[in-house]
Amino acid sequence: MYVSGLKAAFGILFLVLTAEGDSYHKPRVRQAEQNEYNHGRLLSRRSINGKNVVEDAEFWRKQGQDTLAEQLSITNRPIERAAKNIILFLGDGMSNPTIVASRIYKGQLEGKPGEETELEFEKFPFTALSKTYCVDSQVADSACSATAFLCGVKTDIDTIGIDANVIENNCSTQNQPENHVDSIMKWAQDVGKATGIVTTTRITHATPAGAYAHVANRNWESDRDVLWNGADPTVCDDIAEQLIKNNTGKNFKVILGGGRRAFIPASEGGSRNDEVDLTSLWEEMREAEGVRYTYVRNRTELLNVNTQSTDYLLGLFSRSHLEYSIDKGEMDEPSLEEMTQAAIDILSREPNGFVLLVEGGRIDQAHHDGRAKAAFEELLEFEKAVIYASTKTNEQDTLIIVTADHSHTMTINGYPERGNSIFGIASYSDIDLLPWPTISYANGPGYRRPLENGSRVDITNDDRENKNYKPIATAPDTSESHGGEDVTIYARGPQAHLFQGVYEQNYIAHVIGYAGCMGPGLHFCDAGTNNGTSLIFSAHYNIILYIIVFVVKLYS
């Protein structure tokens, strides 16, 4: 083993020393042990629908022309009418490298090379980029970013539903109404639309809280959290309390996620020092209103809900966040798709339409843990929810937006062969002759301390396919950090064509308000074109104009 390893090292060194050309683009050094694996991948990538093909020039010309023809065949793509329904899918931490890696991972799970695979939301007709920085931070957190895309206003890091005039951790500035910014959910409720939130995190976590809360610290999820931070919970309402008691929060028709601890007394295993059971309070409020309601605590109960006879649904499925899908096993927790299904089934009965926020929140947390495979699995679960929503709603009246709040430091690097496992070795260093993986992080718990002789750790024999494996990180940290890159917006439905460019993140909320004819500012309905008649008239006008031009040319 030692001799063969030495031979491989000398072989690599020979290639490096004798190579000619651009030193910045090094030739791939293929491992002997990878050749057999890659050979199978190379064969499979030339099989399409059971037929072997060669990906030569003709193959790619045909692929390009077929795609072009498909695009040209789609007429009247911009849907110029008001959106009755709006669904905002938020993949927390769903950076562009995460999307690419998950796409490859999905294809490889299906026995394909992976690179050619498409995620369903990548097929949406309109895309754009979102600039994610906060007012006071180059790299965003989920609190300031939620305020941006849900409320249309950028603010300081770690604060939710307030503008930059609020001082972090300051109750008095938090409570000043002029510092509050309302979300798209408040806008929707004001025009008679139903609203709902679904998440795999605690329902009081930063992204869902952006839909209803106004707090000077994103960590104030219960009154105990406010107290621990040195503030007065009798002055500063915590996030869970705002959800159940305050306007916007108390008017949600559907609330599904984790975080039960913030809603129940400390004496019953929760985190409320005030000993108030907010779940019981929610039930009492619904009872007083005379509406049909259900509170569920696990997957079994959720799947047994009659969505046709339920007007209000509260589901808190875990004490904290829901479990990673890759770790869930036989746990009685619903999937994101199942929660989304219940939400849409209930909300779609509303005559004035609805606005729904669906968060795949644990993509982000898996990255923080340095668990790339868990992050990719969370994204594929997120995709299933998008597929369900796309299938069960009408593109002509439902605007669906898929985006992320911020990036992460994970990257895809090196020169791995086509079809190489996304968890595989990408290349070898020509300095120390040791390998590095395709997936790595700039910082986080995957950091490996150098050996006593100063050498890097050799990852050749690591079990990189293991669900708990942490790809190497450049700098050590207990939690990997966010990244500052732009994130992608995917959109379909009414007014989706307004996403074509690079925008500030708060622009997303303004498009939602315009499309749904709600909230402050411009509304599509102001032009009186919410039934699509303007589009029809425009088409007829163009036809008439073409006929006039043709007649004039004919007789001139």
C-alpha positions in Angstrom: 0.0 0.0 0.0 2.9 2.3 0.9 4.7 1.5 -2.3 1.7 2.1 -4.5 0.9 5.4 -2.8 4.5 6.4 -3.3 4.3 5.6 -7.0 1.1 7.6 -7.3 2.7 10.5 -5.7 5.8 10.4 -8.0 3.4 10.0 -10.9 1.6 13.2 -9.9 4.9 15.0 -9.4 6.1 14.0 -12.8 2.9 15.3 -14.4 3.3 18.6 -12.6 6.9 19.0 -13.5 6.5 18.1 -17.1 3.2 19.8 -17.8 3.1 22.7 -20.3 0.6 25.5 -20.8 -1.5 27.6 -18.5 -0.4 27.1 -14.9 -3.7 28.5 -13.7 -5.7 25.7 -15.3 -4.0 22.5 -14.2 -4.8 19.2 -16.0 -6.9 16.8 -14.0 -4.9 14.0 -12.4 -7.2 11.0 -12.4 -6.9 8.4 -9.6 -6.5 4.9 -10.7 -9.0 3.9 -8.0 -11.6 6.3 -9.5 -11.3 5.1 -13.1 -13.5 2.1 -12.7 -16.2 4.2 -10.9 -16.0 7.0 -13.5 -16.1 4.4 -16.4 -19.6 3.4 -15.2 -20.6 7.1 -15.0 -19.3 7.8 -18.5 -21.3 4.9 -19.9 -24.5 6.0 -18.1 -24.2 9.6 -19.3 -24.4 8.4 -22.9 -27.6 6.6 -22.3 -30.8 8.7 -22.7 -34.2 7.1 -22.5 -32.6 3.7 -22.8 -30.7 4.6 -25.9 -26.9 5.1 -26.1 -25.9 8.4 -27.5 -22.6 10.2 -28.1 -22.4 13.7 -26.8 -20.6 15.1 -29.8 -21.2 18.4 -31.6 -24.4 17.2 -33.2 -25.8 16.2 -29.8 -25.3 19.6 -28.3 -26.5 21.5 -31.4 -29.7 19.5 -31.3 -30.1 20.0 -27.6 -29.7 23.8 -28.0 -32.1 23.9 -30.9 -34.7 21.9 -29.1 -34.5 24.2 -26.1 -34.8 27.2 -28.4 -37.8 25.8 -30.2 -39.5 25.0 -26.9 -39.0 28.6 -25.7 -40.3 30.0 -29.0 -43.4 27.9 -28.8 -44.4 29.5 -25.6 -46.7 32.5 -26.4 -48.0 35.2 -24.2 -45.6 34.2 -21.5 -46.0 37.3 -19.3 -49.3 36.9 -17.4 -50.6 40.4 -17.1 -53.3 40.1 -14.5 -53.6 40.3 -10.7 -52.5 37.3 -8.7 -55.4 35.8 -6.7 -52.9 33.6 -4.8 -49.2 34.1 -3.9 -46.9 31.4 -2.6 -43.4 32.4 -1.5 -41.0 29.5 -1.1 -38.0 30.4 0.9 -35.0 28.0 0.9 -33.1 29.3 3.9 -29.4 29.4 3.0 -30.2 28.0 -0.5 -27.1 29.4 -2.2 -26.4 28.9 -5.9 -23.6 26.4 -5.1 -26.1 24.5 -2.9 -28.6 24.4 -5.8 -26.0 23.1 -8.2 -24.7 20.5 -5.8 -28.2 19.3 -4.9 -29.1 19.1 -8.6 -26.1 16.9 -9.2 -26.8 14.9 -6.1 -30.4 14.3 -7.2 -29.3 13.1 -10.6 -26.7 10.7 -9.1 -29.4 9.3 -6.8 -31.3 8.4 -10.0 -28.2 6.7 -11.5 -27.3 9.6 -13.8 -24.1 11.6 -14.0 -26.0 14.4 -12.3 -24.8 17.6 -13.9 -27.5 17.6 -16.6 -30.3 17.3 -14.0 -32.9 20.1 -13.4 -34.7 20.9 -10.3 -38.4 21.7 -10.9 -38.2 25.3 -9.9 -35.3 25.8 -12.3 -37.9 25.3 -15.1 -39.8 28.4 -14.0 -39.9 30.9 -16.9 -38.4 34.0 -15.1 -35.3 34.4 -13.0 -33.4 37.2 -11.3 -30.8 37.8 -8.7 -31.3 39.3 -5.2 -28.7 41.4 -3.3 -28.9 40.2 0.3 -26.8 42.6 2.4 -28.4 44.3 5.5 -28.3 48.0 6.3 -25.4 47.5 8.7 -23.9 44.2 7.5 -22.2 43.1 4.3 -23.4 39.5 4.9 -27.1 39.0 5.9 -28.7 36.9 8.6 -32.2 35.5 8.3 -33.8 38.2 10.3 -32.8 41.3 8.3 -33.3 39.4 5.1 -36.8 38.3 6.1 -37.7 41.9 6.9 -36.5 42.7 3.4 -38.4 40.2 1.3 -41.5 40.1 3.5 -41.8 43.7 4.5 -40.1 45.5 1.5 -37.7 47.3 3.8 -34.0 46.6 4.5 -33.0 46.8 8.2 -30.2 46.0 10.6 -28.9 42.5 11.2 -30.6 40.4 14.0 -33.8 42.5 13.9 -37.2 41.6 12.5 -40.2 43.7 11.2 -38.7 47.1 12.2 -36.6 49.6 10.4 -33.0 50.7 11.0 -34.1 53.4 13.5 -34.6 50.7 16.2 -31.6 50.0 18.4 -30.9 46.3 18.9 -32.1 44.9 22.2 -33.9 48.3 22.9 -37.5 47.8 24.0 -38.6 51.4 23.8 -37.5 51.8 20.2 -39.0 48.5 19.3 -42.4 49.5 20.7 -42.6 52.8 18.7 -45.3 52.1 15.9 -43.5 54.4 13.5 -40.5 52.0 13.5 -42.7 49.0 12.6 -42.9 47.7 9.1 -45.8 45.5 8.0 -45.4 42.3 6.0 -47.1 41.0 2.9 -49.2 39.0 5.3 -50.7 42.1 6.9 -51.2 43.6 3.4 -53.0 40.4 2.3 -55.2 40.3 5.4 -56.2 44.0 4.9 -57.7 43.1 1.4 -59.4 40.0 2.6 -57.0 37.3 1.6 -56.3 34.3 3.8 -52.7 33.8 5.0 -50.5 31.0 6.3 -46.9 30.1 7.2 -45.2 26.7 6.9 -41.6 25.9 8.1 -39.3 23.1 9.1 -37.8 25.4 11.8 -39.4 26.8 14.9 -42.4 28.8 13.9 -40.8 31.7 16.0 -37.5 31.5 14.1 -36.3 34.4 12.0 -37.8 33.8 8.6 -41.4 32.9 9.7 -41.2 35.6 12.4 -40.6 38.2 9.6 -44.2 37.5 8.5 -45.8 38.8 11.8 -43.4 40.0 14.4 -41.7 43.3 15.3 -38.6 42.7 17.6 -35.3 44.3 18.3 -33.7 40.9 18.8 -34.5 37.8 16.7 -33.7 35.6 19.7 -36.7 36.9 21.7 -38.8 33.8 20.9 -40.3 33.5 24.4 -40.5 35.7 27.4 -37.6 33.7 29.0 -35.4 34.7 26.0 -36.3 38.4 26.5 -35.4 38.1 30.2 -32.1 36.3 29.6 -31.1 39.1 27.2 -31.5 41.6 30.0 -34.8 43.1 28.7 -38.2 43.3 30.3 -40.7 40.8 28.8 -43.6 42.8 30.2 -42.5 45.7 28.0 -41.2 43.8 25.0 -43.6 41.2 23.7 -41.8 38.0 22.6 -42.3 36.5 19.2 -44.5 33.6 20.2 -46.8 36.0 22.1 -47.0 38.3 19.1 -48.0 35.4 16.9 -50.9 34.3 19.0 -52.1 37.7 20.4 -51.3 40.4 18.0 -52.7 41.5 14.6 -51.3 39.6 11.6 -50.2 36.7 13.7 -53.6 35.9 15.3 -55.3 36.1 11.9 -53.3 33.4 10.2 -55.5 30.6 8.9 -52.6 28.1 8.9 -49.5 27.9 11.1 -47.4 24.8 10.7 -43.8 24.2 12.0 -41.8 23.4 15.1 -41.0 25.3 18.3 -43.6 24.2 20.7 -41.4 25.1 23.7 -42.0 28.9 23.2 -45.8 28.4 23.5 -46.1 26.3 26.7 -45.2 26.9 30.4 -41.8 26.1 31.8 -43.6 23.9 34.3 -44.8 21.7 31.4 -41.4 21.5 29.7 -41.7 24.7 27.7 -39.8 28.0 28.0 -42.5 30.4 29.1 -41.8 31.9 32.5 -45.2 33.6 32.5 -46.7 30.1 32.7 -49.1 31.0 29.9 -50.1 28.2 27.5 -50.4 30.0 24.2 -51.7 26.9 22.4 -54.7 26.8 24.7 -55.2 30.5 24.3 -55.2 30.1 20.5 -57.9 27.4 20.9 -60.0 29.6 23.2 -59.8 32.5 20.7 -61.0 30.2 17.8 -63.7 28.8 20.0 -64.9 32.4 20.9 -65.0 33.2 17.1 -67.2 30.2 16.4 -64.9 28.9 13.6 -63.8 25.4 12.8 -60.2 24.8 14.1 -57.7 22.1 14.8 -54.5 22.0 16.8 -52.2 19.1 15.9 -48.9 17.9 17.4 -47.6 15.2 15.1 -47.7 13.8 11.5 -50.4 11.3 12.3 -52.7 14.0 13.5 -51.9 16.3 10.6 -52.7 13.6 8.0 -56.1 13.0 9.7 -57.2 16.6 9.5 -60.2 17.1 7.3 -59.0 20.1 5.3 -62.4 20.7 3.8 -64.0 21.3 7.2 -61.1 23.1 8.9 -60.9 26.9 8.8 -57.9 27.4 11.2 -55.0 25.0 11.6 -52.2 25.2 14.1 -49.5 22.5 14.1 -46.4 22.5 16.3 -44.7 19.2 15.6 -41.6 19.4 17.8 -40.2 21.2 20.8 -37.6 22.9 18.7 -36.8 22.5 14.9 -38.2 19.6 13.0 -35.6 16.9 12.5 -33.4 16.8 9.4 -35.2 14.7 6.8 -32.1 12.5 6.5 -32.3 11.7 10.2 -36.0 11.5 10.6 -36.5 7.8 10.3 -39.7 6.6 12.0 -40.3 9.9 13.8 -43.9 11.1 13.8 -43.1 14.4 12.1 -44.6 15.6 8.8 -42.5 16.4 5.8 -42.4 19.9 4.3 -44.5 18.6 1.4 -47.2 17.2 3.7 -47.4 20.5 5.6 -47.6 22.4 2.3 -50.3 20.1 1.1 -52.5 20.7 4.2 -51.9 24.5 3.9 -52.9 24.8 0.3 -55.9 22.5 0.7 -57.3 24.8 3.4 -56.3 28.1 1.9 -57.4 27.3 -1.6 -61.0 27.3 -0.4 -60.8 31.0 0.2 -62.8 33.0 -2.4 -60.5 36.0 -2.2 -57.4 34.0 -2.5 -54.4 33.6 -0.2 -50.8 34.3 0.5 -48.6 31.5 1.9 -45.0 31.5 3.1 -43.2 28.1 2.9 -39.7 27.8 4.3 -37.3 25.0 3.9 -35.4 26.2 6.9 -33.1 23.4 7.7 -31.0 23.7 4.5 -29.3 26.6 6.3 -28.9 24.8 9.6 -27.4 21.7 7.9 -24.8 24.0 6.4 -24.1 25.6 9.8 -23.5 22.1 11.1 -21.1 21.4 8.2 -23.3 18.6 7.0 -23.4 19.1 3.2 -25.3 15.9 2.5 -28.1 16.8 5.0 -28.3 20.2 3.3 -28.8 18.7 -0.1 -31.5 16.3 1.2 -33.3 19.3 2.8 -33.3 21.1 -0.6 -34.7 18.0 -2.4 -37.5 17.9 0.3 -38.1 21.6 -0.4 -38.3 20.9 -4.1 -41.1 18.3 -3.4 -43.2 21.0 -1.8 -42.6 23.3 -4.8 -43.7 20.5 -7.1 -46.9 20.0 -5.1 -47.8 23.7 -5.1 -47.1 24.0 -8.9 -49.3 21.0 -9.6 -52.2 22.0 -7.4 -52.4 25.7 -8.4 -53.2 27.4 -11.6 -50.3 29.4 -13.2 -52.9 31.9 -14.5 -54.0 33.1 -11.1 -51.2 32.0 -8.7 -47.8 33.7 -8.5 -45.1 31.3 -7.1 -41.8 32.7 -6.1 -38.8 30.5 -5.1 -35.8 32.2 -3.6 -33.3 32.2 -0.7 -32.5 34.7 2.0 -28.7 34.5 1.9 -25.8 32.3 0.7 -23.4 30.0 2.6 -19.6 29.4 2.3 -19.9 26.0 0.7 -18.2 25.8 -2.7 -17.8 23.3 -5.6 -14.2 23.3 -6.7 -11.4 21.6 -8.5 -11.7 19.7 -11.8 -13.6 16.6 -11.1 -14.6 14.4 -14.0 -18.2 14.5 -15.3 -20.3 12.2 -13.2 -17.8 12.1 -10.3 -19.6 11.8 -7.0 -20.5 15.2 -5.6 -18.9 14.0 -2.4 -15.8 12.7 -4.2 -12.3 13.9 -4.5 -11.9 16.7 -7.0 -8.2 17.2 -7.4 -4.7 16.8 -5.9 -2.5 19.6 -4.8 0.8 19.9 -6.8 2.3 21.4 -3.6 1.7 18.7 -1.0 0.3 16.0 -3.4 -2.7 15.5 -1.1 -6.3 15.5 -2.4 -9.1 17.9 -1.7 -12.9 17.2 -2.1 -15.3 18.7 -4.6 -17.4 20.1 -1.7 -15.7 22.3 0.9 -16.4 25.2 3.2 -14.6 28.4 3.9 -15.1 27.9 7.6 -17.0 25.7 10.1 -16.8 22.5 12.1 -15.2 20.6 9.2 -11.8 22.2 9.9 -9.0 19.7 10.3 -5.9 20.7 12.3 -2.7 20.0 10.5 -0.6 17.0 11.6 2.3 17.4 13.9 4.7 17.7 10.9 2.5 20.6 9.5 1.0 18.4 6.8 -2.7 18.6 5.8 -4.9 15.6 6.8 -5.2 13.1 4.0 -9.0 12.6 3.3 -8.5 9.8 0.8 -10.0 7.1 3.0 -12.7 9.2 4.6 -16.3 8.0 4.4 -17.4 11.1 2.5 -20.8 9.6 1.5 -21.8 9.3 5.2 -24.7 11.5 6.1 -22.9 12.9 9.1 -19.6 13.6 7.2 -18.4 17.2 7.4 -16.4 18.3 4.3 -13.2 20.1 5.1 -13.3 23.8 6.1 -10.5 26.3 5.7 -11.0 28.0 9.1 -12.3 26.5 12.3 -15.6 27.5 13.8 -18.3 25.8 15.8 -20.9 26.9 13.2 -20.2 27.6 9.6 -21.2 31.2 8.5 -23.4 32.7 5.9 -22.0 33.9 2.6 -22.6 37.3 1.0 -23.3 36.3 -2.6 -26.4 37.2 -4.5 -29.1 34.5 -4.5 -31.5 33.5 -7.3 -35.2 34.3 -7.6 -37.4 31.9 -9.7 -40.9 32.9 -10.6 -44.0 31.8 -12.5 -47.5 33.2 -12.7 -49.1 36.6 -12.8 -46.4 39.4 -12.9 -43.6 36.9 -12.6 -42.0 38.7 -15.6 -41.1 41.5 -13.2 -38.2 39.3 -12.0 -35.6 39.8 -14.8 -32.4 41.4 -13.5 -30.5 42.1 -10.4 -32.5 43.7 -7.5 -32.3 44.7 -3.9 -33.9 41.9 -1.8 -36.7 44.2 -0.6 -37.9 44.5 -4.2 -39.5 41.0 -3.8 -42.1 42.3 -1.4 -43.0 45.2 -3.7 -43.6 42.8 -6.6 -45.8 40.7 -4.4 -47.8 43.8 -3.3 -48.2 44.9 -6.9 -49.2 41.5 -8.2 -51.7 40.9 -5.3 -53.1 44.5 -5.4 -52.3 45.0 -1.7 -50.1 47.0 0.6 -48.6 50.5 0.0 -47.4 51.7 -3.4 -48.2 50.6 -7.0 -50.9 48.0 -7.7 -51.7 46.2 -10.9 -55.4 46.6 -10.1 -55.0 50.4 -10.2 -55.0 50.2 -14.0 -58.2 48.2 -14.0 -56.6 45.2 -15.7 -57.0 42.6 -13.0 -59.1 40.3 -15.2 -56.7 40.1 -18.0 -58.7 42.2 -20.4 -55.9 44.6 -21.1 -53.8 41.7 -22.4 -56.6 40.6 -24.7 -57.2 44.2 -25.9 -53.4 44.6 -26.5 -53.4 41.4 -28.6 -56.4 42.6 -30.6 -54.9 46.1 -31.0 -51.7 44.6 -32.4 -53.6 42.4 -34.9 -55.6 45.5 -36.1 -52.3 47.5 -36.4 -50.7 44.7 -38.5 -53.7 44.6 -40.8 -53.6 48.4 -41.3 -49.9 48.3 -42.1 -50.4 45.4 -44.5 -53.2 47.2 -46.4 -51.3 50.4 -46.6 -48.2 48.6 -48.0 -50.4 46.7 -50.5 -51.9 49.8 -52.0 -49.0 52.1 -51.8 
